[in-house]
Amino acid sequence: MGIFEAIILGIIQGLTEFLPISSSAHLRIASELLGIGDAGAAFTAITQIGTEAAVVVFFWRDIVRIIGRWFRSLAGSVPRSDPDALMGWWIILGSVPIVVLGLLFQDQIETTLRSLWFVATTLIVFGILLGIADRAGRNELPLERLTWKHGLIYGFAQALALIPGVSRSGGTITAGLLMGYKREAAARYSFLLAIPAVLGSGFFQLFKEVREPSGGAPMSMTLVASVAAFVVAIFVIKFFMSYISRRSFMPFVVYRILLGIAIMVLLGTGVLTAEGGTAVAQGAAAVAATSGVAL
């Protein structure tokens, strides 16, 4: 991976992380089309630090208020029933499923589940589920009506994003819509809930890569991609929050289904391979290998 590929992948990460179309799926596909093979789960997790830093910047006031009220509720200076104090508890509770399941299924997440056939299938299936939720959801509950049960359901929905192609925001927003929350409320909680999980996963992978490099993308290129993702994500969050307050998720549903079908067609025709690089890139590598040229 060179600096050009790193910037391209960083831009893609920033564009897709908060839209319900799966950033991990797009990184997986783009890295194949760029001819560099699978950039890897570690690359995806670390570049998400950049996009999550954009969330922290965008929702800074909310985050400071929630943390402050949560700590004050522990000290007894504000009621424990305070909405912001409760939000702190619901974010902690909702973060548990993805931590537990991420540790239990780490090997599968980094290997088997990254097959492009699997990615294409999840894009289509969860796209259809998002469409159903968008049409069937009551779109009436504000975020202040969130309960511990709903927070836990959100948490399990977020954990589905461990599977490339599901989408973190797509999974949590789908769950929120099915429970009757407004589109904007579902998206806002999705962003806040992602902060501890994404930053925890990102820094964990960063620590692992520093200690024992996995042989994937060079760390310097991963950091370049993370910076590019941060810059792009700032604008995407503002657009998305404005968009969903007035319109439905159906354009994203159609996009997911079409993208899933397109991947299956490319896999079926041999343009893409499920586990390796593009057919063109693999062919070039084979020719180079037989001629003694190191790639």
GUVEXMI-987868 format. One record per residue (C-alpha): z, y, x; residue in three letters; chain. Coordinates in nm, 4 decimals, decimal comma, padded with zeros to 6 digits. Example, Ala and Ser with C-alpha at 12.3 -4.5 7.8 and 13.67 -1.06 7.14 Angstrom:
% residues 2
<atom up="00,7800" north="-00,4500" east="01,2300" rest="ala" kette="A"/>
<atom up="00,7140" north="-00,1060" east="01,3670" rest="ser" kette="A"/>
//
This chain:
% residues 295
<atom up="00,0000" north="00,0000" east="00,0000" rest="met" kette="A"/>
<atom up="-00,1039" north="00,3370" east="00,1361" rest="gly" kette="A"/>
<atom up="-00,0005" north="00,6858" east="00,0277" rest="ile" kette="A"/>
<atom up="-00,2919" north="00,7126" east="-00,2195" rest="phe" kette="A"/>
<atom up="-00,1889" north="00,3936" east="-00,4010" rest="glu" kette="A"/>
<atom up="00,1769" north="00,4997" east="-00,3918" rest="ala" kette="A"/>
<atom up="00,1029" north="00,8355" east="-00,5557" rest="ile" kette="A"/>
<atom up="-00,1192" north="00,6739" east="-00,8196" rest="ile" kette="A"/>
<atom up="00,1492" north="00,4181" east="-00,9067" rest="leu" kette="A"/>
<atom up="00,4145" north="00,6909" east="-00,9105" rest="gly" kette="A"/>
<atom up="00,2094" north="00,8987" east="-01,1536" rest="ile" kette="A"/>
<atom up="00,1610" north="00,5928" east="-01,3747" rest="ile" kette="A"/>
<atom up="00,5356" north="00,5222" east="-01,3660" rest="gln" kette="A"/>
<atom up="00,6125" north="00,8807" east="-01,4668" rest="gly" kette="A"/>
<atom up="00,3544" north="00,8774" east="-01,7468" rest="leu" kette="A"/>
<atom up="00,4565" north="00,5453" east="-01,9003" rest="thr" kette="A"/>
<atom up="00,8330" north="00,5043" east="-01,8479" rest="glu" kette="A"/>
<atom up="00,9359" north="00,6910" east="-02,1623" rest="phe" kette="A"/>
<atom up="00,6422" north="00,6118" east="-02,3856" rest="leu" kette="A"/>
<atom up="00,6791" north="00,2820" east="-02,5773" rest="pro" kette="A"/>
<atom up="00,3951" north="00,1183" east="-02,3834" rest="ile" kette="A"/>
<atom up="00,5833" north="-00,0468" east="-02,0930" rest="ser" kette="A"/>
<atom up="00,5809" north="00,1153" east="-01,7499" rest="ser" kette="A"/>
<atom up="00,6397" north="-00,2192" east="-01,5749" rest="ser" kette="A"/>
<atom up="00,3290" north="-00,3637" east="-01,7413" rest="ala" kette="A"/>
<atom up="00,1185" north="-00,0652" east="-01,6334" rest="his" kette="A"/>
<atom up="00,2456" north="-00,0845" east="-01,2755" rest="leu" kette="A"/>
<atom up="00,1764" north="-00,4571" east="-01,2730" rest="arg" kette="A"/>
<atom up="-00,1803" north="-00,4060" east="-01,3977" rest="ile" kette="A"/>
<atom up="-00,2573" north="-00,0989" east="-01,1858" rest="ala" kette="A"/>
<atom up="-00,1412" north="-00,2589" east="-00,8627" rest="ser" kette="A"/>
<atom up="-00,3752" north="-00,5505" east="-00,9309" rest="glu" kette="A"/>
<atom up="-00,6702" north="-00,3209" east="-01,0062" rest="leu" kette="A"/>
<atom up="-00,5994" north="-00,1221" east="-00,6889" rest="leu" kette="A"/>
<atom up="-00,6375" north="-00,4470" east="-00,4956" rest="gly" kette="A"/>
<atom up="-00,2874" north="-00,4470" east="-00,3467" rest="ile" kette="A"/>
<atom up="-00,1490" north="-00,7397" east="-00,5477" rest="gly" kette="A"/>
<atom up="00,1780" north="-00,7243" east="-00,7405" rest="asp" kette="A"/>
<atom up="00,3813" north="-00,4277" east="-00,6140" rest="ala" kette="A"/>
<atom up="00,6900" north="-00,6281" east="-00,7080" rest="gly" kette="A"/>
<atom up="00,9990" north="-00,5975" east="-00,9263" rest="ala" kette="A"/>
<atom up="01,1851" north="-00,4125" east="-00,6511" rest="ala" kette="A"/>
<atom up="00,9153" north="-00,1432" east="-00,6339" rest="phe" kette="A"/>
<atom up="00,9304" north="-00,1003" east="-01,0121" rest="thr" kette="A"/>
<atom up="01,3107" north="-00,0753" east="-01,0197" rest="ala" kette="A"/>
<atom up="01,3325" north="00,1729" east="-00,7323" rest="ile" kette="A"/>
<atom up="01,0592" north="00,4035" east="-00,8643" rest="thr" kette="A"/>
<atom up="01,2484" north="00,4114" east="-01,1944" rest="gln" kette="A"/>
<atom up="01,5209" north="00,6026" east="-01,0089" rest="ile" kette="A"/>
<atom up="01,2702" north="00,8891" east="-00,9988" rest="gly" kette="A"/>
<atom up="01,1988" north="00,8801" east="-01,3706" rest="thr" kette="A"/>
<atom up="01,5663" north="00,8424" east="-01,4582" rest="glu" kette="A"/>
<atom up="01,6478" north="01,1430" east="-01,2417" rest="ala" kette="A"/>
<atom up="01,4126" north="01,3341" east="-01,4730" rest="ala" kette="A"/>
<atom up="01,6194" north="01,2152" east="-01,7722" rest="val" kette="A"/>
<atom up="01,9371" north="01,3412" east="-01,6053" rest="val" kette="A"/>
<atom up="01,7756" north="01,6817" east="-01,5476" rest="val" kette="A"/>
<atom up="01,6337" north="01,7041" east="-01,9011" rest="phe" kette="A"/>
<atom up="01,9516" north="01,5917" east="-02,0808" rest="phe" kette="A"/>
<atom up="02,1948" north="01,7460" east="-01,8321" rest="trp" kette="A"/>
<atom up="02,3934" north="01,9400" east="-02,0913" rest="arg" kette="A"/>
<atom up="02,4287" north="01,6377" east="-02,3192" rest="asp" kette="A"/>
<atom up="02,5356" north="01,4170" east="-02,0286" rest="ile" kette="A"/>
<atom up="02,7988" north="01,6625" east="-01,9005" rest="val" kette="A"/>
<atom up="02,9345" north="01,7131" east="-02,2537" rest="arg" kette="A"/>
<atom up="02,9539" north="01,3387" east="-02,3264" rest="ile" kette="A"/>
<atom up="03,1238" north="01,2554" east="-01,9961" rest="ile" kette="A"/>
<atom up="03,3658" north="01,5446" east="-02,0294" rest="gly" kette="A"/>
<atom up="03,4653" north="01,4617" east="-02,3874" rest="arg" kette="A"/>
<atom up="03,4956" north="01,0909" east="-02,2999" rest="trp" kette="A"/>
<atom up="03,7394" north="01,1558" east="-02,0165" rest="phe" kette="A"/>
<atom up="03,9342" north="01,4066" east="-02,2272" rest="arg" kette="A"/>
<atom up="03,9636" north="01,1505" east="-02,5054" rest="ser" kette="A"/>
<atom up="04,1203" north="00,9092" east="-02,2550" rest="leu" kette="A"/>
<atom up="04,3720" north="01,1786" east="-02,1639" rest="ala" kette="A"/>
<atom up="04,4407" north="01,2470" east="-02,5321" rest="gly" kette="A"/>
<atom up="04,3271" north="01,6099" east="-02,5270" rest="ser" kette="A"/>
<atom up="04,0480" north="01,5371" east="-02,7775" rest="val" kette="A"/>
<atom up="04,0470" north="01,2793" east="-03,0606" rest="pro" kette="A"/>
<atom up="03,9096" north="00,9376" east="-02,9713" rest="arg" kette="A"/>
<atom up="03,6951" north="00,9672" east="-03,2831" rest="ser" kette="A"/>
<atom up="03,5135" north="01,2670" east="-03,1315" rest="asp" kette="A"/>
<atom up="03,1345" north="01,2015" east="-03,1607" rest="pro" kette="A"/>
<atom up="03,0669" north="01,2717" east="-02,7925" rest="asp" kette="A"/>
<atom up="03,3615" north="01,0598" east="-02,6785" rest="ala" kette="A"/>
<atom up="03,2386" north="00,7752" east="-02,8976" rest="leu" kette="A"/>
<atom up="02,8865" north="00,8174" east="-02,7576" rest="met" kette="A"/>
<atom up="03,0309" north="00,7553" east="-02,4116" rest="gly" kette="A"/>
<atom up="03,1819" north="00,4279" east="-02,5323" rest="trp" kette="A"/>
<atom up="02,8619" north="00,3209" east="-02,7106" rest="trp" kette="A"/>
<atom up="02,6560" north="00,3829" east="-02,3958" rest="ile" kette="A"/>
<atom up="02,8981" north="00,1709" east="-02,1918" rest="ile" kette="A"/>
<atom up="02,8912" north="-00,1051" east="-02,4550" rest="leu" kette="A"/>
<atom up="02,5126" north="-00,0919" east="-02,4892" rest="gly" kette="A"/>
<atom up="02,4700" north="-00,1262" east="-02,1115" rest="ser" kette="A"/>
<atom up="02,6510" north="-00,4608" east="-02,0933" rest="val" kette="A"/>
<atom up="02,3685" north="-00,6892" east="-02,2229" rest="pro" kette="A"/>
<atom up="02,1054" north="-00,5751" east="-01,9722" rest="ile" kette="A"/>
<atom up="02,3493" north="-00,6101" east="-01,6808" rest="val" kette="A"/>
<atom up="02,4539" north="-00,9634" east="-01,7777" rest="val" kette="A"/>
<atom up="02,1052" north="-01,0881" east="-01,8673" rest="leu" kette="A"/>
<atom up="01,9498" north="-00,9167" east="-01,5662" rest="gly" kette="A"/>
<atom up="02,1819" north="-01,1040" east="-01,3304" rest="leu" kette="A"/>
<atom up="02,1416" north="-01,4362" east="-01,5141" rest="leu" kette="A"/>
<atom up="01,7611" north="-01,4292" east="-01,5218" rest="phe" kette="A"/>
<atom up="01,6857" north="-01,2333" east="-01,2045" rest="gln" kette="A"/>
<atom up="01,4650" north="-01,5046" east="-01,0526" rest="asp" kette="A"/>
<atom up="01,2507" north="-01,5443" east="-01,3659" rest="gln" kette="A"/>
<atom up="01,2192" north="-01,1671" east="-01,4045" rest="ile" kette="A"/>
<atom up="01,0889" north="-01,1330" east="-01,0487" rest="glu" kette="A"/>
<atom up="00,8502" north="-01,4311" east="-01,0674" rest="thr" kette="A"/>
<atom up="00,7454" north="-01,6202" east="-01,3832" rest="thr" kette="A"/>
<atom up="00,7699" north="-01,3316" east="-01,6306" rest="leu" kette="A"/>
<atom up="00,5386" north="-01,1144" east="-01,4172" rest="arg" kette="A"/>
<atom up="00,2341" north="-01,3263" east="-01,5021" rest="ser" kette="A"/>
<atom up="-00,0347" north="-01,1041" east="-01,6528" rest="leu" kette="A"/>
<atom up="-00,0863" north="-01,3545" east="-01,9356" rest="trp" kette="A"/>
<atom up="00,2777" north="-01,3054" east="-02,0270" rest="phe" kette="A"/>
<atom up="00,2494" north="-00,9263" east="-01,9915" rest="val" kette="A"/>
<atom up="-00,0565" north="-00,9140" east="-02,2198" rest="ala" kette="A"/>
<atom up="00,1171" north="-01,1254" east="-02,4843" rest="thr" kette="A"/>
<atom up="00,4331" north="-00,9143" east="-02,4887" rest="thr" kette="A"/>
<atom up="00,2289" north="-00,5934" east="-02,5092" rest="leu" kette="A"/>
<atom up="00,0635" north="-00,7189" east="-02,8276" rest="ile" kette="A"/>
<atom up="00,3637" north="-00,8867" east="-02,9914" rest="val" kette="A"/>
<atom up="00,6086" north="-00,6027" east="-02,9354" rest="phe" kette="A"/>
<atom up="00,3401" north="-00,3492" east="-03,0232" rest="gly" kette="A"/>
<atom up="00,3106" north="-00,5136" east="-03,3643" rest="ile" kette="A"/>
<atom up="00,6918" north="-00,5113" east="-03,4009" rest="leu" kette="A"/>
<atom up="00,6997" north="-00,1389" east="-03,3183" rest="leu" kette="A"/>
<atom up="00,4344" north="-00,0776" east="-03,5849" rest="gly" kette="A"/>
<atom up="00,6346" north="-00,2691" east="-03,8443" rest="ile" kette="A"/>
<atom up="00,9513" north="-00,0779" east="-03,7544" rest="ala" kette="A"/>
<atom up="00,7695" north="00,2559" east="-03,7701" rest="asp" kette="A"/>
<atom up="00,6399" north="00,1813" east="-04,1199" rest="arg" kette="A"/>
<atom up="00,9463" north="00,0034" east="-04,2601" rest="ala" kette="A"/>
<atom up="01,2216" north="00,2164" east="-04,1009" rest="gly" kette="A"/>
<atom up="01,4097" north="00,4542" east="-04,3321" rest="arg" kette="A"/>
<atom up="01,3997" north="00,7331" east="-04,0693" rest="asn" kette="A"/>
<atom up="01,7154" north="00,8963" east="-04,2056" rest="glu" kette="A"/>
<atom up="02,0228" north="00,8260" east="-03,9887" rest="leu" kette="A"/>
<atom up="02,1254" north="01,0879" east="-03,7294" rest="pro" kette="A"/>
<atom up="02,2651" north="00,9828" east="-03,3911" rest="leu" kette="A"/>
<atom up="02,6151" north="01,0846" east="-03,5061" rest="glu" kette="A"/>
<atom up="02,6145" north="00,7827" east="-03,7408" rest="arg" kette="A"/>
<atom up="02,5900" north="00,5406" east="-03,4492" rest="leu" kette="A"/>
<atom up="02,8483" north="00,2579" east="-03,4591" rest="thr" kette="A"/>
<atom up="02,9616" north="00,0048" east="-03,1990" rest="trp" kette="A"/>
<atom up="02,7624" north="-00,2677" east="-03,3726" rest="lys" kette="A"/>
<atom up="02,4453" north="-00,0593" east="-03,3655" rest="his" kette="A"/>
<atom up="02,5159" north="00,0366" east="-03,0044" rest="gly" kette="A"/>
<atom up="02,5352" north="-00,3316" east="-02,9104" rest="leu" kette="A"/>
<atom up="02,2105" north="-00,4091" east="-03,0960" rest="ile" kette="A"/>
<atom up="02,0460" north="-00,1238" east="-02,9060" rest="tyr" kette="A"/>
<atom up="02,1817" north="-00,2803" east="-02,5867" rest="gly" kette="A"/>
<atom up="02,0244" north="-00,6197" east="-02,6530" rest="phe" kette="A"/>
<atom up="01,6975" north="-00,4486" east="-02,7454" rest="ala" kette="A"/>
<atom up="01,7074" north="-00,2625" east="-02,4130" rest="gln" kette="A"/>
<atom up="01,7687" north="-00,5927" east="-02,2323" rest="ala" kette="A"/>
<atom up="01,4328" north="-00,7179" east="-02,3625" rest="leu" kette="A"/>
<atom up="01,2723" north="-00,4631" east="-02,1292" rest="ala" kette="A"/>
<atom up="01,3618" north="-00,6961" east="-01,8424" rest="leu" kette="A"/>
<atom up="01,0422" north="-00,8714" east="-01,9535" rest="ile" kette="A"/>
<atom up="00,7351" north="-00,6764" east="-01,8286" rest="pro" kette="A"/>
<atom up="00,5277" north="-00,5633" east="-02,1244" rest="gly" kette="A"/>
<atom up="00,8139" north="-00,5106" east="-02,3701" rest="val" kette="A"/>
<atom up="00,9023" north="-00,1482" east="-02,2773" rest="ser" kette="A"/>
<atom up="01,2581" north="-00,0187" east="-02,2526" rest="arg" kette="A"/>
<atom up="01,1966" north="00,2741" east="-02,4854" rest="ser" kette="A"/>
<atom up="00,9773" north="00,0583" east="-02,7095" rest="gly" kette="A"/>
<atom up="01,2455" north="-00,2082" east="-02,7512" rest="gly" kette="A"/>
<atom up="01,5322" north="00,0304" east="-02,8181" rest="thr" kette="A"/>
<atom up="01,3298" north="00,2611" east="-03,0425" rest="ile" kette="A"/>
<atom up="01,2060" north="-00,0385" east="-03,2443" rest="thr" kette="A"/>
<atom up="01,5662" north="-00,1512" east="-03,2934" rest="ala" kette="A"/>
<atom up="01,6728" north="00,2007" east="-03,3897" rest="gly" kette="A"/>
<atom up="01,3951" north="00,2402" east="-03,6456" rest="leu" kette="A"/>
<atom up="01,4739" north="-00,0986" east="-03,8020" rest="leu" kette="A"/>
<atom up="01,8395" north="00,0092" east="-03,8353" rest="met" kette="A"/>
<atom up="01,7298" north="00,3251" east="-04,0164" rest="gly" kette="A"/>
<atom up="01,7676" north="00,5918" east="-03,7476" rest="tyr" kette="A"/>
<atom up="01,5408" north="00,8939" east="-03,7235" rest="lys" kette="A"/>
<atom up="01,2648" north="00,8697" east="-03,4641" rest="arg" kette="A"/>
<atom up="01,4096" north="01,1505" east="-03,2523" rest="glu" kette="A"/>
<atom up="01,7632" north="01,0046" east="-03,2722" rest="ala" kette="A"/>
<atom up="01,6387" north="00,6599" east="-03,1684" rest="ala" kette="A"/>
<atom up="01,4488" north="00,8070" east="-02,8728" rest="ala" kette="A"/>
<atom up="01,7379" north="01,0284" east="-02,7598" rest="arg" kette="A"/>
<atom up="01,9843" north="00,7380" east="-02,7544" rest="tyr" kette="A"/>
<atom up="01,7238" north="00,5233" east="-02,5805" rest="ser" kette="A"/>
<atom up="01,7013" north="00,7780" east="-02,2984" rest="phe" kette="A"/>
<atom up="02,0796" north="00,8183" east="-02,2652" rest="leu" kette="A"/>
<atom up="02,1415" north="00,4428" east="-02,2796" rest="leu" kette="A"/>
<atom up="01,8910" north="00,3805" east="-02,0015" rest="ala" kette="A"/>
<atom up="02,0681" north="00,6024" east="-01,7464" rest="ile" kette="A"/>
<atom up="02,3418" north="00,3617" east="-01,6226" rest="pro" kette="A"/>
<atom up="02,1204" north="00,0525" east="-01,6482" rest="ala" kette="A"/>
<atom up="01,8159" north="00,1970" east="-01,4726" rest="val" kette="A"/>
<atom up="02,0068" north="00,3802" east="-01,2001" rest="leu" kette="A"/>
<atom up="02,2269" north="00,0746" east="-01,1432" rest="gly" kette="A"/>
<atom up="01,9255" north="-00,1574" east="-01,1166" rest="ser" kette="A"/>
<atom up="01,7315" north="00,0882" east="-00,9005" rest="gly" kette="A"/>
<atom up="02,0061" north="00,1469" east="-00,6466" rest="phe" kette="A"/>
<atom up="02,0905" north="-00,2256" east="-00,6409" rest="phe" kette="A"/>
<atom up="01,7289" north="-00,3078" east="-00,5532" rest="gln" kette="A"/>
<atom up="01,7199" north="-00,0215" east="-00,3023" rest="leu" kette="A"/>
<atom up="02,0296" north="-00,1607" east="-00,1303" rest="phe" kette="A"/>
<atom up="01,8747" north="-00,5102" east="-00,1228" rest="lys" kette="A"/>
<atom up="01,5464" north="-00,3810" east="00,0206" rest="glu" kette="A"/>
<atom up="01,7244" north="-00,1863" east="00,2946" rest="val" kette="A"/>
<atom up="01,9305" north="-00,4912" east="00,3942" rest="arg" kette="A"/>
<atom up="01,6664" north="-00,7604" east="00,3466" rest="glu" kette="A"/>
<atom up="01,3108" north="-00,6315" east="00,2904" rest="pro" kette="A"/>
<atom up="01,1258" north="-00,8503" east="00,0402" rest="ser" kette="A"/>
<atom up="00,7899" north="-00,8009" east="00,2089" rest="gly" kette="A"/>
<atom up="00,6544" north="-00,5998" east="-00,0828" rest="gly" kette="A"/>
<atom up="00,5671" north="-00,2303" east="-00,0779" rest="ala" kette="A"/>
<atom up="00,6876" north="-00,0380" east="00,2304" rest="pro" kette="A"/>
<atom up="01,0022" north="00,1618" east="00,1575" rest="met" kette="A"/>
<atom up="00,8337" north="00,4875" east="00,2620" rest="ser" kette="A"/>
<atom up="00,5598" north="00,4342" east="00,0029" rest="met" kette="A"/>
<atom up="00,8157" north="00,3371" east="-00,2624" rest="thr" kette="A"/>
<atom up="00,9957" north="00,6673" east="-00,2044" rest="leu" kette="A"/>
<atom up="00,6665" north="00,8597" east="-00,2280" rest="val" kette="A"/>
<atom up="00,5972" north="00,6900" east="-00,5613" rest="ala" kette="A"/>
<atom up="00,9496" north="00,7731" east="-00,6830" rest="ser" kette="A"/>
<atom up="00,9032" north="01,1444" east="-00,6131" rest="val" kette="A"/>
<atom up="00,5667" north="01,1470" east="-00,7914" rest="ala" kette="A"/>
<atom up="00,7239" north="00,9657" east="-01,0866" rest="ala" kette="A"/>
<atom up="01,0039" north="01,2234" east="-01,1103" rest="phe" kette="A"/>
<atom up="00,7663" north="01,5209" east="-01,1216" rest="val" kette="A"/>
<atom up="00,5420" north="01,3679" east="-01,3886" rest="val" kette="A"/>
<atom up="00,8332" north="01,2361" east="-01,5972" rest="ala" kette="A"/>
<atom up="00,9820" north="01,5827" east="-01,6495" rest="ile" kette="A"/>
<atom up="00,6740" north="01,6882" east="-01,8447" rest="phe" kette="A"/>
<atom up="00,6367" north="01,3570" east="-02,0265" rest="val" kette="A"/>
<atom up="00,9927" north="01,3651" east="-02,1687" rest="ile" kette="A"/>
<atom up="00,9398" north="01,7143" east="-02,3095" rest="lys" kette="A"/>
<atom up="00,6088" north="01,6100" east="-02,4667" rest="phe" kette="A"/>
<atom up="00,7467" north="01,2861" east="-02,6119" rest="phe" kette="A"/>
<atom up="01,0546" north="01,4425" east="-02,7732" rest="met" kette="A"/>
<atom up="00,8357" north="01,7091" east="-02,9322" rest="ser" kette="A"/>
<atom up="00,5728" north="01,4587" east="-03,0446" rest="tyr" kette="A"/>
<atom up="00,7984" north="01,2085" east="-03,2201" rest="ile" kette="A"/>
<atom up="00,9767" north="01,4768" east="-03,4218" rest="ser" kette="A"/>
<atom up="00,6519" north="01,5301" east="-03,6133" rest="arg" kette="A"/>
<atom up="00,4391" north="01,2155" east="-03,5804" rest="arg" kette="A"/>
<atom up="00,4585" north="00,8364" east="-03,5966" rest="ser" kette="A"/>
<atom up="00,4365" north="00,5766" east="-03,3207" rest="phe" kette="A"/>
<atom up="00,1150" north="00,4212" east="-03,4526" rest="met" kette="A"/>
<atom up="-00,1111" north="00,5560" east="-03,1717" rest="pro" kette="A"/>
<atom up="00,1144" north="00,3759" east="-02,9220" rest="phe" kette="A"/>
<atom up="00,1007" north="00,0589" east="-03,1327" rest="val" kette="A"/>
<atom up="-00,2804" north="00,0602" east="-03,1309" rest="val" kette="A"/>
<atom up="-00,2891" north="00,1342" east="-02,7577" rest="tyr" kette="A"/>
<atom up="-00,0541" north="-00,1560" east="-02,6764" rest="arg" kette="A"/>
<atom up="-00,2589" north="-00,4037" east="-02,8778" rest="ile" kette="A"/>
<atom up="-00,5903" north="-00,2901" east="-02,7295" rest="leu" kette="A"/>
<atom up="-00,4485" north="-00,2967" east="-02,3769" rest="leu" kette="A"/>
<atom up="-00,3113" north="-00,6481" east="-02,4272" rest="gly" kette="A"/>
<atom up="-00,6478" north="-00,7696" east="-02,5542" rest="ile" kette="A"/>
<atom up="-00,8281" north="-00,5993" east="-02,2645" rest="ala" kette="A"/>
<atom up="-00,6030" north="-00,7716" east="-02,0099" rest="ile" kette="A"/>
<atom up="-00,6689" north="-01,1097" east="-02,1695" rest="met" kette="A"/>
<atom up="-01,0440" north="-01,0456" east="-02,1549" rest="val" kette="A"/>
<atom up="-01,0241" north="-00,9445" east="-01,7873" rest="leu" kette="A"/>
<atom up="-00,8162" north="-01,2526" east="-01,7107" rest="leu" kette="A"/>
<atom up="-01,0536" north="-01,4766" east="-01,9029" rest="gly" kette="A"/>
<atom up="-01,3596" north="-01,3401" east="-01,7221" rest="thr" kette="A"/>
<atom up="-01,1962" north="-01,3659" east="-01,3794" rest="gly" kette="A"/>
<atom up="-01,1837" north="-00,9909" east="-01,3073" rest="val" kette="A"/>
<atom up="-00,8045" north="-01,0199" east="-01,2910" rest="leu" kette="A"/>
<atom up="-00,5942" north="-01,3149" east="-01,1868" rest="thr" kette="A"/>
<atom up="-00,2583" north="-01,3755" east="-01,3510" rest="ala" kette="A"/>
<atom up="-00,0530" north="-01,4155" east="-01,0350" rest="glu" kette="A"/>
<atom up="-00,2520" north="-01,2533" east="-00,7537" rest="gly" kette="A"/>
<atom up="-00,4761" north="-00,9569" east="-00,6875" rest="gly" kette="A"/>
<atom up="-00,8115" north="-00,8795" east="-00,8470" rest="thr" kette="A"/>
<atom up="-01,0901" north="-01,1293" east="-00,7974" rest="ala" kette="A"/>
<atom up="-01,2798" north="-00,8733" east="-00,5899" rest="val" kette="A"/>
<atom up="-00,9823" north="-00,8102" east="-00,3609" rest="ala" kette="A"/>
<atom up="-00,9146" north="-01,1815" east="-00,3207" rest="gln" kette="A"/>
<atom up="-01,2771" north="-01,2446" east="-00,2368" rest="gly" kette="A"/>
<atom up="-01,2702" north="-00,9727" east="00,0285" rest="ala" kette="A"/>
<atom up="-00,9540" north="-01,1218" east="00,1757" rest="ala" kette="A"/>
<atom up="-01,1136" north="-01,4680" east="00,1883" rest="ala" kette="A"/>
<atom up="-01,4225" north="-01,3347" east="00,3663" rest="val" kette="A"/>
<atom up="-01,2066" north="-01,1443" east="00,6129" rest="ala" kette="A"/>
<atom up="-00,9922" north="-01,4495" east="00,6786" rest="ala" kette="A"/>
<atom up="-01,2923" north="-01,6676" east="00,7573" rest="thr" kette="A"/>
<atom up="-01,4342" north="-01,4046" east="00,9908" rest="ser" kette="A"/>
<atom up="-01,1040" north="-01,3575" east="01,1736" rest="gly" kette="A"/>
<atom up="-01,0381" north="-01,0067" east="01,0407" rest="val" kette="A"/>
<atom up="-00,6735" north="-00,9379" east="00,9517" rest="ala" kette="A"/>
<atom up="-00,6180" north="-00,7457" east="00,6292" rest="leu" kette="A"/>
//
